[in-house]
């Protein structure tokens, strides 16, 4: 997936910015979700409250890094 994004030409930079906005929105939404599976399931809900899902956070960081690599403003 990231290989395809990195090979975008300048005419598609709006798409990568939209992907970053969507990733941030999704990451933020996970802060209030209850964990039902995975490693986060072993931590109490009280402790996880307000913390984004690690996978969602990782994808947001990956897309933000691609934006930076392409010289795209990451302020969204």
trRosetta pair geometry for C-beta under 8 A, 3 or more apart (Angstrom, degrees):
i j d omega theta_ij theta_ji phi_ij phi_ji
1 4 6.0 -58 -161 31 33 109
1 5 6.7 27 149 -14 67 107
2 5 5.4 -54 -148 39 42 113
2 6 6.0 43 155 -23 72 104
2 62 6.3 -92 -89 168 129 117
2 66 6.2 -150 -150 -77 93 130
3 6 5.9 -53 -145 34 28 110
3 7 6.5 17 158 -10 62 112
4 7 6.1 -68 -151 42 28 105
4 8 7.6 55 147 -51 59 83
5 8 5.9 -24 -168 -19 41 114
5 16 6.0 110 -162 -106 103 109
5 19 7.3 -99 -118 62 130 169
5 63 7.4 -97 -172 -124 167 75
5 66 5.1 7 124 -172 127 157
6 66 6.0 -115 -78 -138 73 104
6 69 6.7 -26 -125 103 94 142
6 70 7.5 -161 -136 -63 53 102
8 12 4.2 -112 -167 78 115 123
8 13 6.9 146 125 -73 129 52
8 15 7.0 -153 -136 65 150 118
8 16 6.2 -163 43 -43 163 120
8 70 7.1 -5 67 -112 106 147
9 12 6.1 88 59 14 61 98
10 13 5.7 -16 -160 -26 50 115
12 15 4.7 -28 -180 23 84 122
12 16 6.9 84 129 -18 83 91
13 16 5.7 -51 -153 35 45 109
13 17 6.5 47 149 -19 70 102
13 70 6.5 180 -115 139 101 136
13 72 5.2 -179 -163 -99 112 122
14 17 5.6 -54 -150 37 36 113
14 18 6.3 38 151 -20 67 104
15 18 5.6 -52 -148 36 33 112
15 19 6.4 37 150 -21 65 102
16 19 5.3 -46 -147 33 37 116
16 20 6.5 41 150 -21 64 101
16 63 7.1 180 -170 -170 82 93
16 66 6.4 -125 -157 114 129 114
16 67 5.7 167 140 -89 117 82
16 70 6.6 70 80 40 168 158
16 72 6.0 164 92 5 124 174
17 20 5.6 -51 -151 34 34 113
17 21 6.5 36 150 -19 65 102
17 67 6.9 94 -86 -119 61 125
17 72 6.2 -142 -67 172 92 133
17 73 7.8 22 -106 71 120 74
17 76 6.7 165 -171 -103 87 103
18 21 5.6 -49 -148 35 35 112
18 22 6.3 34 153 -18 66 106
19 22 5.7 -55 -147 39 30 111
19 23 6.2 33 153 -21 65 106
19 63 5.4 -142 124 -150 106 138
20 23 5.6 -52 -144 36 31 112
20 24 6.4 30 156 -18 64 104
20 60 7.4 86 -151 -150 65 69
20 63 5.0 -176 -92 131 72 119
20 64 6.0 100 -132 -81 115 64
20 67 5.6 12 -65 -49 144 143
20 74 6.5 -132 -170 -143 159 78
20 76 5.8 -163 113 -62 110 145
21 24 5.9 -57 -151 36 29 109
21 25 6.3 29 153 -19 65 108
21 76 4.9 -172 -87 -171 83 140
22 25 5.6 -54 -146 37 31 112
22 26 6.2 29 156 -16 65 107
23 26 5.8 -56 -146 40 29 109
23 27 6.1 31 154 -21 64 108
23 56 7.4 165 -170 -173 74 74
23 59 5.4 -143 -143 119 118 97
23 60 4.3 163 143 -98 113 69
23 63 5.0 159 -5 33 163 149
23 64 7.9 -135 88 -37 141 83
24 27 5.6 -54 -144 37 31 112
24 28 6.2 31 157 -18 65 106
24 60 5.7 98 -80 -132 56 123
24 76 6.3 169 13 73 154 146
25 28 5.9 -55 -148 37 28 110
25 29 6.4 31 152 -24 62 107
26 29 5.6 -54 -149 31 32 115
26 30 6.9 36 153 -26 63 100
26 56 5.6 -142 122 -147 95 118
26 59 8.0 -21 85 82 129 130
26 60 7.9 -167 68 -66 92 104
27 30 6.0 -53 -160 23 34 112
27 31 7.9 49 144 -35 58 90
27 52 4.7 15 177 -153 85 141
27 53 7.1 -134 -137 46 61 82
27 56 4.2 164 -105 143 68 109
27 57 5.6 104 -142 -80 123 53
27 59 7.5 -164 -69 66 107 93
27 60 4.7 -18 -44 -43 149 141
28 31 6.0 -34 -171 -1 44 117
28 52 6.9 -50 -86 -97 28 115
29 32 7.1 -68 -174 37 45 94
29 33 6.9 48 138 -33 73 112
30 33 5.0 -54 -147 23 51 121
30 52 5.1 78 77 -153 110 66
30 53 3.8 -78 171 -8 153 102
30 56 4.8 164 -5 21 151 159
31 49 7.6 59 169 -177 75 44
31 50 5.4 13 -173 -141 109 26
31 51 6.4 154 -129 57 75 19
31 52 5.4 -40 -69 -79 81 61
32 49 7.6 31 -115 -146 50 74
33 53 7.2 -11 60 -50 125 113
34 45 5.9 -20 -127 -118 90 122
35 38 6.6 -100 -166 60 112 97
35 40 4.0 -144 -115 111 155 106
35 41 4.7 -147 131 -78 112 59
35 43 7.4 58 37 56 153 87
35 45 7.4 -164 26 -97 88 76
35 48 6.2 -58 -12 157 121 174
35 53 7.9 146 -93 -106 96 93
36 41 6.5 -12 133 -98 12 116
37 41 5.6 -23 -137 -45 9 140
38 41 5.7 129 63 -9 53 100
39 42 6.1 -51 -172 21 50 110
39 43 7.8 37 141 -11 70 102
39 54 7.8 -7 64 23 118 141
40 43 5.7 -57 -161 33 52 110
40 48 6.0 88 -172 -116 105 142
40 53 6.9 -85 -30 -127 162 72
40 54 7.1 -177 -56 1 116 103
43 47 5.2 -103 168 81 103 125
43 48 5.3 117 104 -53 116 105
44 47 4.7 89 65 7 87 103
44 48 7.0 -169 93 -3 45 90
45 48 5.7 -64 -142 45 34 106
45 49 6.3 57 155 -49 67 92
46 49 5.9 -32 -153 -1 29 118
47 51 7.9 -7 136 0 61 137
48 51 5.1 -100 -163 46 55 116
52 56 5.5 -114 169 82 105 113
52 57 4.7 123 102 -62 123 104
52 60 8.0 -20 151 10 157 143
53 56 4.1 75 69 11 102 110
53 57 6.6 -173 86 -11 50 86
54 57 5.6 -56 -144 38 31 113
54 58 6.2 36 156 -24 66 105
55 58 5.6 -50 -146 33 32 114
55 59 6.6 30 156 -16 64 103
56 59 5.9 -54 -150 36 31 109
56 60 6.5 34 151 -19 63 106
57 60 5.7 -54 -150 35 32 113
57 61 6.4 31 153 -18 66 106
58 61 5.8 -55 -149 37 31 110
58 62 6.3 33 153 -22 65 106
59 62 5.5 -50 -144 34 33 113
59 63 6.3 29 158 -14 66 105
60 63 6.1 -59 -149 39 28 106
60 64 6.2 29 153 -19 64 110
61 64 5.6 -55 -144 39 30 113
61 65 6.3 35 155 -23 64 104
62 65 5.7 -54 -152 32 29 112
62 66 6.7 31 150 -19 63 102
63 66 5.5 -49 -151 33 37 113
63 67 6.5 41 149 -21 65 101
64 67 5.5 -50 -151 34 35 115
64 68 6.5 35 150 -19 65 103
64 74 5.3 64 -150 -143 87 138
65 68 5.6 -52 -149 36 34 111
65 69 6.3 38 150 -22 65 105
66 69 5.5 -52 -148 35 33 115
66 70 6.3 23 156 -11 66 108
67 70 6.0 -64 -148 43 28 104
67 72 4.2 -89 -164 73 80 113
67 73 7.7 -53 166 79 116 21
67 74 4.8 120 108 -87 137 92
68 71 7.6 40 -179 -74 32 24
68 72 7.3 -87 -63 53 22 72
68 74 6.1 -20 -63 -39 81 130
